[in-house]
Amino acid sequence: MKKIYTLLTALLLTATLWAQSPEKISYQAVIRDANSALVKNQTVGMKISVLQWEALMPVVYVETQTPTTNANGLVSLEIGSGTVIYENLTTINWANGSYFIITETDPTGGSTYTISDTSQLLSVPYALHAKIAENYNETDPVFLASLANAISETDTAYWNNKLDEELDPVFLASLANAISETDTAYWNSKLDEELDPVFLVSLANAISGTDTAYWNNKLDGLDEFEETDPEFLAHVSSGITAEDISDWERIRTRYLAEEDYLAVNSPAGGITADDTTRWNTYTRVFSETDPIFTSSYASYITASDTTHLNNLSGTNTGDQNMDDYVTKVNLSDSIEDVLRGSIDNFRSALRDSMDNSRSALSDSMERVREEDLSDSIANFRIALKDSIYNFRIALNDSIDNFRSALNDSIDSFRIALKDSTTKIRKDLSDSIEIDYITRLTDSIAQIREEVSDVEDVDAVVSLIIGDEYGGGTIFWLDESGIHGLIAADLDSETSTEWGLNMIVNADANGVYSGMSNTNTIITVQGESNYAADTCANYIITTNTDPAEYYDDWYLPSIYELLLLHEQKDVVGNFSETNNGNYSDAYWSSTEDSQSDPALNALAIGFADGRTFSYQKGNLNYFKVRPIRAF
């Protein structure tokens, strides 16, 4: 199993700028191994990438270096002095948003990078920013076409020396002194001539100054007009108020086109006015045509039978023969005896099988304790699998015997029922059989509880990352070593979209949180060929005997996807070639809550481990790898 090194501390120091030298950024980091021991006096390989924070998280600069750690495990380098792989550090516009630095490290000094660390540049290096600012050329077409473009340094000097108070006595005594900023704004935006063609052909164009004066001097009593038209007063419309009109406009505007996503995509979205008319006029006399129902006992039940059955525990009104129900009670007791005997036999056989399996397992473990553990672990696993396999065979045999005995009991019950209940209505036989099945279900549930400890017997085996297990490959384990995450061996989709452009609140992030995100996405968006849905419908059936069936896959959260990327070489079969078109990108189930969760979700490029945000409706290259928890 490969060693996993951790980058404990990363520190961006300062940016330095020399007269004619390229810009550099000082960078220090402390490197520790999987046991938290310092990696001392050792050459390490490092790749440094600068990313700009925006929707696509583009890489703007990449270089590699091979520095040497000191006696304290500290590595010091200057970003900008390495081997340039992509672009130029001097061309970065540091004023254009936020930037991140991603360092990838190979502790062996090569280029197989196993450590990835991301640090945000919380402040732009002053010397680099000033270098760009002094050579900046304005390119904004709006600014270049505006009056501000003509402002010179001399104009600025004049403005800085302006008088804050008017002192000219001629101006102070003129009418112009009374002009306010509001007056100036009105004057600058006035229309010298009406040009609106709609207004010119309307009645309003004929309104004169005199008409306006008449309106301003109208009687206030006219605001409350009293209708006297007898036809209007006798009509229903006379009761319409201003509030009714407001409500109607609000309802009409809202329901002119249904916008509720759930309603549009539900069966109700297809209901038409014709459907409503048919439903309102449907016949209330229903004729049952189901052949299964018409051939069952239930088809003989009448309303009178239902009434009689409801009175079974009440006072005999003369419409029942209570002697028949005495037969029912006796028959129920015989059913109980037959059922109890079958279940006791099944439990006894099951306990014997479990004891034999536990004994074989104990013997195998004892042999492991007596021998060298490193030499016998393989034999222990084989013996354990044989014990589990024998137990499963014995369990299947016990279940088969139980089913056989149960079928015999049911056949005997049916014969006894047929012979003993000739006077009992057929609907009562159905109720007895339902009661029998209910008791049987409860008994089987109790048996399952007794053997539930058998389900965890596989957990005795020591699991490691890279094991083929549970329908895929283990890529993460918790501290117990028996629970973790499994990745499918292949992608479920080579190219699919994340989903609809809408907020679904799939913002959970962490181990096991991808399951809740997947369920939330499917609940809100409905089932379709989206990334989350392809994972939920992913099924793996093993070719073992007996075969094992796994259908609880889900789309990983961004954190789980990062864990999977760390073990990409262990799991295998990932697309790791980036042709500049995101052909190495894999979707996570986490929305981008920092930008626009309605439009974007988070993804990871498996070629270099970059995390970025992208449009949910992207159809081009994004892939999907299902995972499951155990």
C-alpha positions in Angstrom: 0.0 0.0 0.0 1.5 3.3 -1.0 2.6 5.9 1.6 0.4 8.9 1.8 2.2 12.1 2.6 0.5 15.2 4.0 1.3 18.8 3.4 1.0 20.2 7.0 1.7 23.9 6.5 1.9 26.2 3.5 2.9 29.8 3.8 2.9 32.4 1.0 5.4 35.1 2.2 5.9 38.1 -0.1 6.3 39.1 -3.7 9.6 40.7 -4.6 10.3 42.8 -7.7 13.7 43.6 -9.1 14.5 46.3 -11.6 14.6 44.2 -14.7 14.0 40.7 -13.3 10.9 38.6 -13.5 8.4 38.8 -10.7 8.6 36.1 -8.0 6.5 35.0 -5.0 8.2 33.4 -2.0 6.6 30.1 -0.8 7.3 27.8 2.1 5.7 24.5 3.2 6.4 21.8 5.8 6.1 18.2 4.5 5.2 15.3 6.8 4.7 11.6 6.0 1.7 9.4 6.9 3.0 9.0 10.5 3.3 12.8 10.8 7.1 12.5 10.7 9.0 15.3 9.0 10.5 14.6 5.5 14.0 15.9 6.2 16.9 16.8 3.8 15.1 15.2 0.8 14.5 16.4 -2.7 10.8 16.6 -3.5 9.0 17.3 -6.8 6.5 20.1 -6.9 4.1 21.5 -9.4 2.7 25.0 -8.7 -0.5 26.3 -10.5 -2.1 29.7 -10.2 -6.0 29.7 -10.8 -8.3 32.6 -11.2 -11.6 32.4 -9.1 -14.4 32.6 -11.6 -17.1 30.2 -13.0 -14.6 28.0 -14.8 -11.6 28.3 -12.4 -9.1 28.7 -15.3 -5.5 27.9 -14.8 -3.4 31.0 -15.7 0.1 29.8 -14.8 1.9 26.5 -14.2 5.5 25.7 -13.3 7.5 22.8 -11.7 10.4 22.8 -9.3 12.5 20.2 -7.3 13.5 21.9 -4.0 15.1 20.2 -1.1 13.6 20.1 2.4 15.8 21.2 5.4 16.4 19.5 8.7 13.0 20.7 9.9 11.1 19.4 6.8 10.7 22.9 5.5 10.9 23.6 1.8 11.4 27.1 0.5 11.1 28.3 -3.1 10.3 31.3 -5.3 7.3 30.9 -7.6 8.3 32.3 -10.9 11.9 30.8 -10.9 10.9 27.2 -11.9 10.4 25.4 -15.2 7.4 27.1 -16.9 4.8 24.7 -18.1 2.0 27.1 -19.0 1.6 30.9 -19.7 3.8 33.6 -18.0 3.6 34.9 -14.4 4.3 38.5 -15.6 1.2 38.6 -17.7 -1.3 37.9 -14.8 -3.6 40.8 -14.1 -3.7 40.6 -10.3 -6.5 43.2 -10.2 -8.9 40.9 -12.1 -10.6 39.1 -9.1 -9.3 36.5 -6.6 -6.5 34.0 -7.3 -5.6 30.7 -5.7 -2.3 28.7 -5.7 -2.5 24.9 -5.9 0.7 23.0 -5.0 1.1 19.3 -5.9 4.0 17.4 -4.4 5.9 14.1 -5.0 7.9 13.4 -1.8 10.2 11.1 -3.9 11.4 13.9 -6.1 9.6 12.8 -9.2 6.4 14.0 -10.9 3.9 11.5 -9.4 2.2 14.0 -7.3 0.4 12.5 -4.3 -0.2 15.7 -2.3 -2.5 18.5 -3.3 -3.0 21.8 -1.3 -4.9 24.9 -2.2 -4.2 28.4 -0.8 -6.0 31.6 -1.6 -4.1 34.8 -2.3 -6.0 36.9 0.3 -4.1 40.1 -0.9 -2.5 40.9 -4.2 1.3 41.2 -4.0 1.9 44.9 -4.0 5.0 45.0 -6.2 3.3 42.8 -8.8 0.1 44.8 -8.8 2.0 48.1 -9.1 4.0 46.7 -12.0 0.7 46.1 -13.9 -0.9 49.3 -12.8 1.8 51.6 -14.2 1.5 50.1 -17.7 -2.3 49.9 -17.7 -4.1 51.0 -20.9 -7.8 51.8 -20.7 -9.9 49.6 -23.1 -13.4 50.1 -21.9 -15.4 51.3 -24.9 -18.0 53.0 -22.7 -15.3 55.0 -20.9 -13.5 55.9 -24.1 -16.7 57.3 -25.6 -17.6 59.3 -22.5 -16.7 62.9 -21.5 -14.6 61.5 -18.6 -12.0 60.2 -21.1 -11.1 63.9 -21.9 -10.3 64.7 -18.3 -6.6 65.6 -18.0 -4.3 66.0 -15.0 -4.7 69.8 -15.4 -8.5 69.4 -15.1 -8.1 67.4 -12.0 -5.8 70.1 -10.5 -8.4 72.8 -11.4 -11.1 70.7 -9.7 -9.0 70.2 -6.6 -8.6 74.0 -6.3 -12.2 74.9 -7.0 -14.2 77.3 -4.9 -16.8 75.6 -2.7 -18.8 78.8 -2.5 -19.9 81.3 -5.2 -18.5 84.8 -4.6 -19.3 86.6 -7.8 -21.7 89.5 -6.8 -23.2 89.7 -10.3 -24.2 86.0 -10.2 -25.5 86.2 -6.7 -27.8 89.0 -7.7 -29.1 87.2 -10.8 -32.1 84.7 -11.3 -29.5 82.0 -12.1 -28.5 81.9 -8.5 -31.9 80.3 -7.7 -31.4 77.4 -10.2 -31.0 74.1 -8.2 -29.5 70.8 -9.2 -33.0 69.4 -9.6 -33.9 72.3 -12.0 -30.8 71.5 -14.0 -31.7 67.8 -14.2 -35.2 68.5 -15.4 -33.9 70.9 -18.0 -31.3 68.4 -19.3 -33.9 65.7 -19.7 -36.8 67.8 -21.2 -38.5 66.9 -24.5 -38.6 69.8 -26.9 -41.2 68.0 -29.0 -43.5 65.0 -28.3 -42.3 62.1 -30.5 -44.1 59.1 -29.0 -46.3 57.7 -31.9 -48.6 56.0 -29.4 -49.2 59.3 -27.6 -49.7 61.3 -30.8 -52.6 59.1 -31.9 -54.2 58.9 -28.5 -56.9 61.1 -27.0 -54.3 62.4 -24.5 -52.7 64.3 -27.3 -55.7 66.6 -27.5 -55.5 67.6 -23.8 -54.7 71.3 -23.6 -53.5 73.5 -20.8 -57.1 74.7 -20.4 -58.3 71.1 -20.0 -55.6 70.5 -17.4 -56.7 73.6 -15.5 -60.4 72.4 -15.6 -59.3 69.0 -14.3 -57.3 70.5 -11.4 -60.3 72.6 -10.5 -62.9 69.8 -10.8 -65.4 69.2 -8.0 -64.1 66.6 -5.5 -67.6 65.1 -5.4 -67.1 63.7 -8.9 -64.5 61.3 -7.4 -67.4 59.3 -6.0 -69.7 58.7 -9.0 -73.1 57.2 -8.4 -74.4 54.8 -11.1 -78.0 55.3 -12.0 -78.3 53.1 -15.1 -81.2 50.6 -14.2 -79.9 47.9 -16.5 -76.4 48.0 -14.8 -77.9 48.2 -11.3 -80.0 45.0 -12.0 -76.9 43.1 -13.4 -74.5 40.9 -11.3 -71.7 43.2 -12.3 -73.1 46.0 -10.2 -71.7 44.1 -7.1 -68.1 44.2 -8.4 -65.9 46.3 -6.1 -62.4 47.7 -6.7 -61.0 45.0 -4.4 -62.7 42.3 -6.6 -61.0 43.8 -9.7 -57.6 43.8 -7.9 -58.0 40.2 -6.8 -59.1 39.1 -10.2 -56.1 40.7 -11.9 -53.7 39.1 -9.4 -55.2 35.6 -9.9 -55.4 36.0 -13.7 -51.8 37.1 -14.0 -50.6 34.3 -11.7 -52.5 31.4 -13.4 -52.3 32.6 -17.0 -49.4 30.2 -17.3 -48.6 27.7 -14.6 -44.9 28.0 -13.5 -44.8 25.6 -10.6 -42.2 23.0 -11.6 -43.7 20.2 -9.5 -47.2 20.9 -11.0 -46.0 21.1 -14.6 -44.1 17.8 -14.3 -46.8 15.9 -12.4 -49.7 13.9 -13.9 -51.9 16.9 -12.9 -50.0 19.0 -15.5 -51.6 17.1 -18.3 -55.2 17.6 -17.1 -57.2 19.5 -19.8 -60.6 21.2 -19.6 -62.1 18.2 -21.5 -60.7 15.9 -18.8 -62.4 18.0 -16.2 -65.7 17.9 -18.1 -65.5 14.1 -18.5 -64.7 13.6 -14.8 -67.7 15.8 -13.7 -70.0 13.7 -15.9 -68.6 10.2 -15.3 -71.0 7.4 -14.5 -71.2 6.5 -10.9 -72.3 2.9 -11.6 -69.0 1.0 -11.8 -68.6 -2.5 -13.4 -65.6 -4.4 -12.2 -63.7 -6.1 -15.1 -60.5 -7.2 -13.3 -60.3 -11.0 -14.0 -58.2 -11.6 -10.8 -60.8 -9.9 -8.7 -63.8 -11.4 -10.4 -62.4 -14.9 -9.9 -61.5 -14.4 -6.1 -63.7 -14.8 -3.0 -63.8 -11.1 -2.6 -66.1 -10.7 -5.6 -68.9 -12.5 -3.7 -68.8 -10.0 -0.8 -72.0 -7.9 -0.7 -73.0 -4.9 1.3 -75.1 -7.2 3.6 -72.0 -9.4 4.1 -70.0 -6.4 5.2 -72.8 -5.4 7.7 -72.9 -8.9 9.1 -69.1 -9.0 9.5 -69.1 -5.6 11.3 -71.6 -7.1 13.8 -69.5 -10.2 14.6 -68.5 -8.9 18.1 -71.8 -7.3 18.9 -75.2 -8.5 19.8 -76.7 -11.3 17.8 -79.5 -9.7 15.8 -80.7 -12.9 14.2 -78.8 -12.4 11.0 -75.8 -14.6 12.2 -75.3 -18.2 13.2 -72.8 -18.0 16.0 -72.1 -21.8 15.9 -70.2 -21.2 12.7 -67.9 -18.8 14.5 -67.1 -21.4 17.2 -65.7 -23.5 14.4 -63.6 -20.5 13.3 -62.2 -20.2 16.9 -61.3 -23.9 17.0 -59.7 -23.7 13.6 -57.7 -20.6 14.6 -56.2 -22.6 17.5 -55.2 -25.5 15.2 -53.5 -23.0 12.9 -51.6 -21.6 15.8 -50.3 -25.1 16.8 -49.2 -25.9 13.2 -47.5 -22.5 12.8 -45.7 -22.7 16.1 -44.4 -26.2 15.3 -43.1 -25.1 11.9 -41.4 -22.0 13.3 -39.8 -24.0 16.2 -38.3 -26.5 13.7 -36.9 -23.7 11.6 -35.4 -22.0 14.6 -33.8 -25.2 15.8 -32.2 -25.9 12.4 -31.0 -22.3 12.1 -29.4 -22.4 15.6 -27.5 -25.6 14.6 -26.3 -24.0 11.4 -25.1 -20.9 13.3 -23.3 -23.0 16.0 -21.5 -25.0 13.3 -20.4 -21.8 11.5 -19.3 -20.1 14.7 -17.3 -23.2 15.7 -15.6 -23.3 12.3 -14.9 -19.6 12.5 -13.5 -20.0 16.0 -11.2 -22.8 14.9 -9.9 -20.7 12.0 -9.2 -17.7 14.2 -7.4 -19.9 16.8 -5.1 -21.2 14.1 -4.4 -17.6 13.1 -3.5 -16.8 16.7 -1.1 -19.8 16.9 0.7 -19.2 13.7 2.6 -16.2 12.4 -0.1 -13.6 11.5 1.7 -12.3 8.3 1.9 -15.9 7.0 -1.6 -17.1 7.9 -3.8 -14.1 7.1 -4.5 -15.5 3.6 -5.5 -18.9 5.1 -7.7 -17.2 7.6 -9.6 -15.3 4.9 -10.1 -18.5 2.9 -11.3 -20.4 6.0 -13.6 -17.5 7.0 -15.1 -17.4 3.5 -15.6 -21.2 3.5 -17.3 -20.9 6.9 -19.5 -18.1 5.7 -20.3 -20.0 2.5 -21.2 -23.2 4.5 -23.3 -21.2 6.9 -25.2 -19.6 4.0 -25.8 -23.0 2.4 -27.0 -24.4 5.8 -29.2 -21.2 6.2 -30.7 -21.7 2.7 -31.3 -25.4 3.5 -33.0 -24.4 6.7 -35.1 -21.8 5.0 -36.1 -24.3 2.2 -37.1 -26.8 4.9 -39.1 -24.2 6.7 -40.8 -23.1 3.5 -41.6 -26.7 2.7 -43.0 -27.3 6.2 -44.9 -24.1 6.0 -46.4 -25.0 2.6 -47.5 -28.3 4.0 -49.0 -26.5 7.0 -50.8 -24.1 4.7 -52.1 -27.0 2.5 -53.3 -28.7 5.7 -54.9 -25.5 6.9 -56.7 -25.0 3.6 -58.0 -28.6 3.6 -59.2 -28.2 7.2 -60.7 -24.9 6.4 -62.6 -26.3 3.4 -63.9 -29.2 5.5 -64.7 -27.2 8.6 -66.2 -24.0 7.2 -68.9 -25.1 4.8 -71.3 -22.8 6.6 -68.9 -19.9 6.9 -69.1 -17.3 4.1 -66.1 -17.2 1.7 -65.2 -13.7 2.8 -64.5 -15.0 6.3 -62.0 -17.5 4.9 -60.1 -14.6 3.4 -60.0 -12.8 6.7 -58.7 -15.9 8.5 -55.9 -16.4 5.9 -54.9 -12.8 6.2 -54.7 -13.2 10.0 -52.6 -16.3 9.5 -50.2 -14.5 7.1 -50.0 -11.6 9.5 -48.9 -13.8 12.4 -46.5 -15.6 10.1 -44.9 -12.3 9.1 -44.5 -11.3 12.7 -42.9 -14.6 13.6 -40.4 -14.4 10.6 -39.5 -10.9 11.7 -38.7 -12.2 15.2 -36.5 -14.9 13.7 -34.6 -12.3 11.6 -33.9 -10.3 14.7 -32.4 -13.4 16.3 -29.9 -13.9 13.5 -29.2 -10.3 12.7 -25.7 -10.6 14.1 -24.9 -12.9 11.2 -25.1 -10.0 8.8 -22.0 -8.4 10.2 -19.8 -11.5 10.1 -18.0 -10.2 7.0 -16.8 -7.3 9.0 -14.3 -9.6 10.8 -12.1 -9.6 7.7 -9.5 -6.8 7.7 -10.2 -4.4 4.9 -7.7 -2.1 3.1 -8.0 0.6 0.5 -7.8 -1.0 -3.0 -9.8 -4.2 -2.0 -12.4 -5.4 -4.4 -15.5 -5.3 -2.2 -19.2 -4.6 -2.3 -19.5 -4.4 -6.0 -16.5 -2.1 -6.6 -13.2 -0.9 -5.1 -12.7 0.5 -1.6 -11.2 4.0 -1.8 -11.8 5.3 1.8 -12.1 3.7 5.3 -13.1 5.3 8.6 -11.1 4.7 11.9 -12.9 1.4 12.6 -11.6 -0.1 9.3 -14.9 -1.8 8.6 -16.9 1.1 7.2 -16.1 3.4 4.3 -16.7 4.2 0.7 -16.7 2.1 -2.5 -16.3 3.4 -6.1 -17.7 1.6 -9.1 -15.0 0.2 -11.4 -16.4 2.1 -14.4 -18.1 5.4 -15.1 -22.0 5.2 -15.3 -22.1 7.9 -17.9 -19.4 9.1 -20.3 -21.2 12.5 -20.8 -24.3 13.9 -19.1 -25.6 17.1 -17.6 -25.9 17.8 -13.9 -29.6 18.8 -14.1 -32.0 21.7 -14.5 -31.0 25.4 -13.9 -32.7 25.7 -10.5 -31.8 25.7 -6.8 -32.4 22.2 -5.3 -30.5 22.9 -2.0 -28.1 20.0 -2.7 -25.5 21.8 -0.5 -24.4 19.0 1.9 -20.7 18.3 1.8 -18.7 15.6 3.6 -18.4 11.8 3.9 -21.7 10.1 3.2 -23.4 13.4 2.3 -23.6 12.6 -1.4 -26.5 10.2 -0.6 -28.7 13.0 0.8 -27.7 15.3 -2.1 -28.6 12.6 -4.6 -32.0 12.0 -3.0 -32.7 15.8 -2.8 -31.8 16.3 -6.5 -34.1 13.5 -7.7 -37.0 14.6 -5.4 -36.9 18.2 -6.6 -36.0 17.6 -10.3 -37.8 14.3 -10.8 -36.3 11.2 -12.4 -34.4 11.8 -15.7 -31.1 11.0 -17.3 -29.2 13.4 -15.1 -26.0 12.7 -13.2 -27.6 11.9 -9.8 -30.3 9.8 -11.5 -27.8 7.7 -13.4 -26.0 6.9 -10.1 -29.2 6.0 -8.3 -30.2 3.6 -11.1 -26.7 2.0 -11.3 -26.8 -1.7 -10.4 -24.0 -4.2 -10.0 -24.6 -8.0 -9.7 -21.5 -10.1 -8.8 -20.8 -13.4 -10.4 -20.3 -15.1 -7.0 -22.3 -18.1 -5.9 -24.7 -17.0 -4.5 -24.7 -13.7 -6.6 -24.7 -10.4 -4.7 -26.8 -7.4 -5.8 -25.9 -3.8 -5.1 -28.3 -0.9 -6.1 -27.6 1.8 -3.5 -25.2 3.9 -5.5 -25.2 7.7 -5.4 -23.4 10.8 -6.9 -20.5 11.8 -4.6 -20.4 15.1 -2.8 -17.4 17.4 -3.7 -15.5 16.2 -0.6 -16.1 12.5 -1.4 -15.0 13.2 -5.0 -11.8 14.7 -3.7 -11.2 11.6 -1.7 -11.8 9.5 -4.8 -9.4 11.6 -6.8 -6.7 10.9 -4.2 -7.1 7.2 -4.9 -7.7 7.4 -8.7 -4.7 5.2 -9.4 -6.0 2.5 -7.0 -9.6 2.5 -8.4 -8.6 3.1 -12.1 -10.4 3.6 -15.3 -10.7 7.4 -15.0 -10.5 9.9 -17.8 -7.3 11.8 -17.0 -6.6 13.6 -20.4 -7.6 17.3 -20.5 -7.6 18.6 -24.1 -8.7 22.0 -22.9 -12.4 21.1 -23.2 -12.9 19.5 -19.7 -12.7 16.0 -21.1 -11.3 14.9 -17.7 -14.2 16.5 -15.6 -16.4 14.5 -13.2 -19.6 15.9 -11.6 -20.1 16.1 -7.8 -23.6 16.3 -6.2 -22.8 19.6 -4.5 -24.2 22.9 -5.8 -21.9 26.0 -6.0 -23.3 28.0 -3.1 -20.6 30.7 -3.4 -21.5 31.8 -6.9 -25.0 30.9 -8.4 -26.4 27.6 -7.1 -29.3 27.9 -9.6 -26.9 27.7 -12.5 -23.7 26.0 -11.3 -22.5 22.9 -9.6 -19.0 21.8 -8.5 -16.8 19.4 -10.5 -13.2 18.1 -10.4 -10.7 17.6 -13.3 -9.0 14.3 -12.7 -6.0 15.2 -14.9 -4.7 17.7 -12.2 -7.2 17.6 -9.4 -8.5 21.1 -10.0 -11.9 22.0 -8.4 -14.2 24.3 -10.4 -17.7 25.5 -10.9 -19.6 24.8 -14.1 -23.1 25.2 -15.6 -25.5 22.4 -14.7 -26.8 22.1 -18.2 -23.4 21.3 -19.7 -23.8 18.4 -22.2 -20.3 18.1 -23.6 -17.8 16.1 -21.6 -18.6 15.8 -17.9 -18.5 12.2 -16.6 -20.1 10.4 -13.6 -18.6 7.8 -11.3 -21.1 6.3 -8.8 -20.1 5.4 -5.2 -21.8 3.6 -2.3 -21.3 3.5 1.5 -20.8 0.4 3.6 
